[in-house]
């Protein structure tokens, strides 16, 4: 579901470069000639910061007469607090609902009439808007974007309509989705202080009670040009984009910088456990370990570790839990590098009637084995090949370039770090992987979540403790 939050079942890894979300699927080795393409791929990129603080980055490519725009706003659920959770995602909806010049429904209508399309997503850290269009529509696209950035209409009737849409989305993605429901509860348990504890889509009571003044204040604070980075890729020149940006966007006034998120999550000092009981045909298990931020030096080693664990049928956890023990249907890992240390997830879909305690024991045993013994040369080589091939494929399209360039600029502070990624992955050693495994997979810093069918008699963590007394 797009024009929506990137919820837990989505892989957010492209926000920070190569894939950091490993699933049970294969990959092709990277071609030797691809690595030498880095200087060529980075050639011609230019950036400029307008007088109002908006940074504009342009990556020209004239192979086809199309253009991609990515507008990265540094606002997500991390910037919220009790009472207004979900507002970042709500504005993702509102930004398509009319402004001063282009009224309700006009943004999509005008863009589509000019051969374009659009979408958006929200995460814990950012809200990102995308436009895809022919270069002949450049002026129109700038006019549309300038109108909603400066004059968004926060109409009470539209607000109530979209509130209903968001609430319906929450029911679909969380309340009526067992994976989403468990992940929401695990995350809210894993974080006790940091706003990463809030669901991107918002808590139900907050969705019901947002006020117009909340929306107006949030829009003015976070939808300021000095809180955004604009990326253009495709059939354009930096000179023409900068000229159009100065014409349409530079007159929009900047705002005081948003208050920084100062809260740091305190060190977890013991395992936390939760059980969710819902109508379900089969149980689920999720392990969430406190992880690292997108700027951490261990990001590449962690990415390769997660690939070794669950990427492909030969991965460790797939072989052990799915093929050998037949205890799980699927095993996945997930890590979304953000501004602050986020969670590293290990989770499994289980067959009906599965022994959840047994699966938890198998997962814990395999993670401990990586911490103790590390990984093999063959495993590291495979993971590196898969990751680099995904990296280079992501840069084959204007869309992939726009997303990757914006992610590097937003999360690493410099788009040029995008082109250092292959070297960073090449430098990762087996010892680096073992060390990051020991850093992350500490049972005292994890939260364990079980979802069990409401009518099941299966043991839960609490009932097993009672039985042992």
C-alpha positions as CSV (number, residue, x, y, z in Angstrom):
1,X,0.0,0.0,0.0
2,X,1.5,3.3,-1.1
3,X,0.6,6.8,0.0
4,X,1.0,5.2,3.3
5,X,3.5,4.3,6.0
6,X,6.3,1.8,5.3
7,X,5.1,-0.7,7.8
8,X,7.1,-3.5,9.3
9,X,6.6,-6.0,6.6
10,X,8.3,-3.7,4.1
11,X,12.0,-3.6,3.4
12,X,13.2,0.0,4.1
13,X,16.9,-0.8,3.4
14,X,17.1,1.1,0.1
15,X,16.7,4.3,2.2
16,X,20.3,3.9,3.2
17,X,21.8,2.2,0.2
18,X,22.2,-1.5,-0.5
19,X,19.7,-3.9,0.8
20,X,19.7,-4.4,4.6
21,X,16.6,-6.6,4.6
22,X,17.4,-10.2,3.9
23,X,14.6,-12.5,2.9
24,X,14.5,-16.1,1.6
25,X,15.4,-15.3,-2.0
26,X,18.4,-15.8,-4.2
27,X,20.6,-13.2,-6.0
28,X,23.1,-13.0,-8.9
29,X,26.8,-12.3,-8.4
30,X,27.9,-8.8,-9.4
31,X,29.8,-8.5,-12.7
32,X,33.4,-7.3,-12.5
33,X,32.7,-4.5,-14.9
34,X,30.0,-3.1,-12.6
35,X,32.5,-2.0,-9.9
36,X,34.4,0.1,-12.4
37,X,31.3,2.0,-13.2
38,X,31.2,4.1,-10.0
39,X,33.0,7.1,-11.3
40,X,30.8,7.2,-14.5
41,X,27.6,6.8,-12.5
42,X,28.6,9.7,-10.3
43,X,29.6,12.0,-13.1
44,X,27.6,15.1,-13.8
45,X,25.8,15.3,-10.5
46,X,25.5,18.8,-9.1
47,X,23.9,20.2,-6.0
48,X,22.9,23.7,-4.8
49,X,21.3,25.0,-1.7
50,X,18.7,27.8,-2.3
51,X,18.5,30.9,-0.2
52,X,15.6,29.4,1.8
53,X,17.6,26.4,2.7
54,X,16.2,23.9,0.2
55,X,18.9,21.6,-1.1
56,X,18.5,20.5,-4.8
57,X,20.6,17.7,-6.2
58,X,20.5,16.8,-10.0
59,X,21.8,13.6,-11.6
60,X,21.4,14.0,-15.4
61,X,20.8,11.0,-17.7
62,X,19.5,11.6,-21.2
63,X,18.9,8.0,-22.3
64,X,15.2,8.5,-22.2
65,X,13.2,11.8,-22.2
66,X,11.7,11.1,-18.7
67,X,12.4,12.7,-15.2
68,X,12.1,11.5,-11.7
69,X,11.6,13.8,-8.7
70,X,12.2,12.7,-5.1
71,X,11.4,15.2,-2.3
72,X,12.8,14.0,1.0
73,X,11.3,15.7,4.1
74,X,13.1,14.9,7.4
75,X,10.0,14.1,9.3
76,X,8.5,10.8,10.4
77,X,7.0,9.2,13.5
78,X,10.2,9.9,15.3
79,X,9.2,13.6,15.4
80,X,5.8,12.8,17.1
81,X,4.7,12.6,20.7
82,X,1.6,11.2,22.5
83,X,-1.5,12.9,21.2
84,X,-0.3,13.5,17.7
85,X,1.1,10.1,16.7
86,X,0.5,9.3,13.0
87,X,0.6,12.9,11.8
88,X,3.6,12.4,9.6
89,X,1.7,9.7,7.7
90,X,-1.5,11.7,7.7
91,X,0.3,14.6,5.9
92,X,1.4,12.1,3.3
93,X,-2.3,11.9,2.5
94,X,-3.1,15.5,2.9
95,X,-0.4,16.7,0.5
96,X,-2.5,15.4,-2.4
97,X,-5.8,17.0,-1.3
98,X,-5.6,20.6,-2.6
99,X,-3.8,23.9,-2.1
100,X,-4.3,27.5,-3.2
101,X,-4.0,27.2,-7.0
102,X,-4.7,23.5,-7.5
103,X,-7.8,22.4,-5.5
104,X,-8.9,19.0,-4.3
105,X,-8.1,16.2,-6.8
106,X,-6.3,18.7,-9.1
107,X,-2.7,17.5,-8.2
108,X,-3.3,14.0,-9.6
109,X,-5.5,15.2,-12.5
110,X,-3.1,17.8,-13.8
111,X,-0.1,15.5,-13.4
112,X,-1.7,12.6,-15.2
113,X,-2.9,14.9,-18.0
114,X,0.7,15.8,-18.5
115,X,1.8,12.2,-18.6
116,X,3.0,12.0,-15.1
117,X,2.4,9.8,-12.0
118,X,3.2,10.1,-8.3
119,X,3.4,8.4,-5.0
120,X,4.7,8.8,-1.4
121,X,5.8,6.9,1.7
122,X,6.3,7.6,5.3
123,X,8.7,5.9,7.8
124,X,9.9,6.5,11.3
125,X,12.5,9.0,10.0
126,X,11.3,10.6,6.7
127,X,8.3,11.4,4.5
128,X,9.2,11.1,0.8
129,X,7.2,12.2,-2.3
130,X,7.9,10.9,-5.8
131,X,6.9,12.2,-9.2
132,X,7.6,10.4,-12.5
133,X,7.0,12.5,-15.7
134,X,8.2,13.4,-19.2
135,X,10.6,16.3,-19.3
136,X,8.1,18.3,-21.3
137,X,6.1,18.7,-18.0
138,X,8.9,20.2,-15.9
139,X,7.3,23.6,-15.5
140,X,3.9,22.1,-14.5
141,X,5.5,19.8,-12.0
142,X,7.4,22.7,-10.3
143,X,4.2,24.7,-10.2
144,X,2.3,21.8,-8.6
145,X,5.0,21.1,-6.0
146,X,5.4,24.8,-5.1
147,X,1.7,25.2,-4.6
148,X,1.3,22.4,-2.1
149,X,4.6,23.2,-0.3
150,X,3.5,26.8,0.4
151,X,-0.3,26.8,0.3
152,X,-1.6,23.4,1.4
153,X,-5.3,23.6,2.3
154,X,-6.0,22.1,5.7
155,X,-9.8,22.0,5.2
156,X,-11.8,20.5,8.1
157,X,-14.0,18.5,5.8
158,X,-11.0,17.1,3.9
159,X,-9.3,16.4,7.2
160,X,-12.2,14.4,8.5
161,X,-12.4,12.4,5.2
162,X,-8.7,11.6,5.3
163,X,-8.9,10.7,9.0
164,X,-11.4,8.0,8.0
165,X,-9.1,6.8,5.2
166,X,-6.1,6.5,7.6
167,X,-8.2,4.7,10.3
168,X,-9.3,2.2,7.6
169,X,-5.7,1.7,6.6
170,X,-4.8,1.1,10.2
171,X,-7.4,-1.6,10.5
172,X,-6.2,-3.3,7.3
173,X,-2.5,-3.1,8.0
174,X,-2.4,-3.6,11.8
175,X,-5.6,-4.5,13.5
176,X,-6.6,-7.2,10.9
177,X,-3.0,-8.3,10.1
178,X,-1.4,-10.6,12.6
179,X,2.2,-9.8,11.5
180,X,1.6,-6.1,11.7
181,X,-0.2,-6.4,15.0
182,X,2.6,-8.3,16.7
183,X,5.3,-6.1,15.3
184,X,3.5,-3.0,16.6
185,X,3.4,-4.5,20.1
186,X,7.0,-5.7,20.0
187,X,8.3,-2.3,18.9
188,X,6.3,-0.5,21.6
189,X,7.8,-2.9,24.2
190,X,11.3,-2.7,22.9
191,X,11.5,1.1,23.2
192,X,10.6,2.7,26.5
193,X,11.8,6.2,25.9
194,X,12.6,6.9,22.3
195,X,9.8,7.9,19.9
196,X,10.7,4.9,17.7
197,X,8.2,3.2,20.0
198,X,5.3,4.9,18.1
199,X,3.7,3.2,15.1
200,X,4.1,5.1,11.9
201,X,0.4,5.0,11.2
202,X,-0.4,6.3,14.7
203,X,-2.3,5.0,17.8
204,X,-6.1,4.7,17.3
205,X,-7.0,7.3,19.9
206,X,-4.6,9.8,18.4
207,X,-6.0,9.3,14.9
208,X,-9.4,10.0,16.3
209,X,-8.4,13.2,18.1
210,X,-5.9,15.2,15.9
211,X,-6.9,18.8,15.9
212,X,-6.7,21.4,13.1
213,X,-4.2,23.4,15.1
214,X,-2.1,20.3,15.5
215,X,-2.0,19.9,11.7
216,X,-1.3,23.6,11.0
217,X,1.6,23.7,13.5
218,X,3.1,20.4,12.1
219,X,2.8,21.5,8.5
220,X,4.5,24.9,9.2
221,X,7.3,23.2,11.2
222,X,8.2,20.3,9.1
223,X,7.1,21.1,5.5
224,X,9.5,24.0,5.3
225,X,12.0,24.2,2.4
226,X,14.9,24.1,4.9
227,X,13.7,20.7,6.1
228,X,13.7,19.0,2.7
229,X,16.1,17.7,0.0
230,X,14.9,17.7,-3.6
231,X,16.4,15.1,-6.0
232,X,16.0,15.2,-9.8
233,X,17.3,12.3,-12.0
234,X,16.8,11.8,-15.8
235,X,16.6,14.0,-18.9
236,X,17.5,17.3,-17.3
237,X,20.5,19.6,-16.9
238,X,21.5,21.0,-13.5
239,X,21.3,24.6,-14.9
240,X,17.6,24.3,-15.9
241,X,16.6,22.6,-12.7
242,X,18.4,25.2,-10.6
243,X,16.7,28.0,-12.6
244,X,13.3,26.5,-12.1
245,X,13.9,25.9,-8.5
246,X,14.8,29.5,-8.0
247,X,11.7,30.6,-9.9
248,X,9.1,28.4,-8.2
249,X,10.6,27.2,-4.8
250,X,13.1,29.8,-3.6
251,X,10.3,32.4,-2.8
252,X,8.8,30.0,-0.3
253,X,10.1,31.3,3.1
254,X,12.2,29.1,5.4
255,X,11.1,28.4,9.0
256,X,13.0,28.0,12.2
257,X,14.7,24.6,12.3
258,X,12.6,21.9,14.0
259,X,13.5,20.9,17.5
260,X,15.9,18.0,17.4
261,X,15.0,14.6,18.9
262,X,17.1,14.6,22.0
263,X,15.8,11.4,23.7
264,X,18.2,8.5,23.6
265,X,16.9,5.0,24.4
266,X,18.4,3.8,27.7
267,X,20.4,0.5,27.6
268,X,18.1,-2.4,27.9
269,X,19.1,-4.5,31.0
270,X,17.1,-7.7,30.5
271,X,15.0,-9.6,28.0
272,X,11.4,-8.5,27.5
273,X,8.7,-10.8,26.4
274,X,5.1,-10.3,25.2
275,X,2.3,-12.6,24.0
276,X,-0.4,-11.5,21.6
277,X,-3.5,-13.7,21.4
278,X,-5.6,-13.2,18.3
279,X,-7.8,-15.2,15.9
280,X,-5.2,-16.9,13.8
281,X,-4.6,-20.2,12.0
282,X,-1.0,-20.4,12.9
283,X,1.4,-18.8,15.4
284,X,4.2,-16.2,14.7
285,X,7.4,-15.4,16.5
286,X,9.5,-12.2,16.4
287,X,12.8,-11.4,18.0
288,X,13.8,-7.7,18.1
289,X,17.3,-6.7,19.1
290,X,18.4,-3.2,19.7
291,X,20.6,-2.2,16.8
292,X,22.5,0.7,15.2
293,X,21.9,3.9,13.3
294,X,22.4,4.5,9.6
295,X,25.7,6.2,10.1
296,X,27.2,3.5,12.2
297,X,30.4,1.9,10.9
298,X,29.0,-1.5,11.3
299,X,26.0,-1.0,8.9
300,X,27.7,-2.9,6.0
301,X,28.8,-5.8,8.3
302,X,25.3,-6.1,9.7
303,X,23.8,-6.0,6.2
304,X,26.0,-8.9,5.1
305,X,25.3,-10.8,8.3
306,X,21.5,-10.6,7.8
307,X,22.0,-11.8,4.2
308,X,24.0,-14.8,5.4
309,X,21.2,-15.6,7.9
310,X,18.1,-15.5,5.7
311,X,18.9,-14.6,2.0
312,X,18.2,-17.6,-0.2
313,X,17.6,-21.3,0.4
314,X,21.2,-21.9,1.4
315,X,21.1,-19.3,4.1
316,X,21.6,-20.5,7.7
317,X,18.2,-19.9,9.2
318,X,16.3,-21.2,6.2
319,X,18.4,-24.4,6.1
320,X,18.0,-25.1,9.8
321,X,14.4,-24.1,10.5
322,X,12.7,-24.6,7.2
323,X,14.5,-27.5,5.5
324,X,16.1,-29.5,8.3
325,X,13.8,-29.1,11.3
326,X,10.6,-28.2,9.2
327,X,9.7,-26.0,12.2
328,X,8.9,-22.8,10.2
329,X,7.5,-21.9,6.8
330,X,9.6,-18.8,6.3
331,X,12.3,-17.0,8.2
332,X,13.3,-13.4,7.6
333,X,15.4,-10.7,9.0
334,X,14.9,-6.9,8.8
335,X,16.9,-3.8,9.6
336,X,16.0,-0.3,8.6
337,X,18.9,2.1,9.2
338,X,17.7,5.4,10.4
339,X,18.8,8.6,12.2
340,X,18.9,6.8,15.6
341,X,19.6,3.2,16.5
342,X,16.7,1.0,15.4
343,X,15.7,-2.6,15.8
344,X,17.2,-5.7,14.1
345,X,14.4,-8.2,13.6
346,X,14.5,-12.0,13.2
347,X,11.0,-13.4,12.6
348,X,9.3,-16.5,11.4
349,X,6.0,-17.7,10.0
350,X,5.1,-21.0,11.6
351,X,2.7,-23.8,10.5
352,X,-0.5,-24.4,12.4
353,X,0.1,-26.1,15.7
354,X,3.8,-25.4,15.7
355,X,5.8,-25.5,18.9
356,X,6.8,-21.8,19.3
357,X,9.1,-22.5,22.2
358,X,11.0,-24.9,20.0
359,X,11.3,-22.4,17.2
360,X,12.6,-19.7,19.6
361,X,15.2,-22.2,20.9
362,X,16.4,-23.0,17.3
363,X,16.6,-19.3,16.4
364,X,18.5,-18.5,19.6
365,X,20.9,-21.4,19.1
366,X,21.7,-20.4,15.5
367,X,22.3,-16.8,16.4
368,X,24.6,-17.8,19.3
369,X,26.5,-20.1,16.9
370,X,27.3,-17.1,14.6
371,X,28.4,-15.1,17.6
372,X,30.7,-17.9,18.8
373,X,32.0,-19.3,15.5
374,X,31.5,-16.6,12.9
375,X,30.8,-17.3,9.3
376,X,32.7,-19.0,6.4
377,X,34.5,-17.4,3.5
378,X,32.0,-18.8,1.1
379,X,29.1,-17.4,3.1
380,X,30.6,-13.9,3.2
381,X,31.4,-14.0,-0.5
382,X,27.9,-15.0,-1.4
383,X,26.4,-12.3,0.8
384,X,28.7,-9.6,-0.7
385,X,27.9,-10.7,-4.2
386,X,24.2,-10.6,-3.6
387,X,24.4,-7.2,-1.9
388,X,26.5,-5.6,-4.5
389,X,24.4,-6.9,-7.4
390,X,21.3,-5.4,-5.7
391,X,23.2,-2.1,-5.2
392,X,24.1,-1.9,-8.9
393,X,20.7,-2.9,-10.1
394,X,19.2,-0.2,-8.0
395,X,21.2,2.4,-9.9
396,X,20.1,1.2,-13.4
397,X,17.0,3.3,-13.4
398,X,16.2,7.0,-12.8
399,X,13.9,6.0,-10.0
400,X,16.5,3.8,-8.3
401,X,19.1,6.6,-8.6
402,X,16.7,9.2,-7.1
403,X,15.9,7.1,-4.2
404,X,19.5,6.0,-3.5
405,X,20.9,9.5,-3.9
406,X,18.3,11.0,-1.6
407,X,18.9,8.3,1.0
408,X,22.6,8.9,1.1
409,X,22.2,12.6,1.4
410,X,19.5,12.3,4.1
411,X,20.9,9.6,6.3
412,X,24.6,9.8,5.7
413,X,24.8,13.6,5.2
414,X,26.5,13.5,1.8
415,X,25.1,12.0,-1.4
416,X,28.7,11.2,-2.5
417,X,28.9,8.5,0.1
418,X,26.5,6.5,-2.2
419,X,29.5,5.8,-4.5
420,X,31.7,4.6,-1.6
421,X,29.3,1.8,-0.7
422,X,31.0,-0.9,-2.9
423,X,34.3,-0.3,-1.2
424,X,32.8,-0.3,2.2
425,X,31.3,-3.8,1.5
426,X,34.5,-5.1,0.0
427,X,36.4,-4.1,3.2
428,X,34.1,-6.2,5.5
429,X,35.9,-9.2,6.9
430,X,34.7,-12.4,8.6
431,X,35.9,-11.0,11.9
432,X,33.8,-7.9,11.3
433,X,30.7,-10.0,10.8
434,X,31.3,-12.0,13.9
435,X,31.9,-8.9,16.0
436,X,28.7,-7.2,14.8
437,X,26.8,-10.5,15.6
438,X,28.1,-10.4,19.1
439,X,27.2,-6.7,19.4
440,X,23.6,-7.2,18.2
441,X,22.5,-10.7,19.2
442,X,22.6,-10.2,23.0
443,X,19.6,-11.8,24.6
444,X,19.6,-9.2,27.4
445,X,18.9,-6.5,24.8
446,X,16.1,-8.3,22.9
447,X,12.3,-8.3,23.0
448,X,10.6,-11.6,22.2
449,X,7.1,-11.6,20.8
450,X,4.8,-14.5,20.2
451,X,1.4,-14.4,18.5
452,X,-0.7,-17.5,19.3
453,X,-4.2,-18.4,18.2
454,X,-6.7,-17.2,20.8
455,X,-8.2,-20.6,21.3
456,X,-4.9,-22.5,21.3
457,X,-3.7,-24.5,24.3
458,X,0.0,-24.1,23.3
459,X,2.5,-23.0,25.9
460,X,3.3,-19.3,26.2
461,X,6.5,-17.9,27.8
462,X,4.6,-17.1,31.0
463,X,2.9,-20.5,31.2
464,X,6.3,-22.3,30.7
465,X,7.7,-20.3,33.7
466,X,4.7,-21.2,35.8
467,X,5.1,-24.9,35.0
468,X,8.7,-24.9,36.0
469,X,8.1,-23.5,39.5
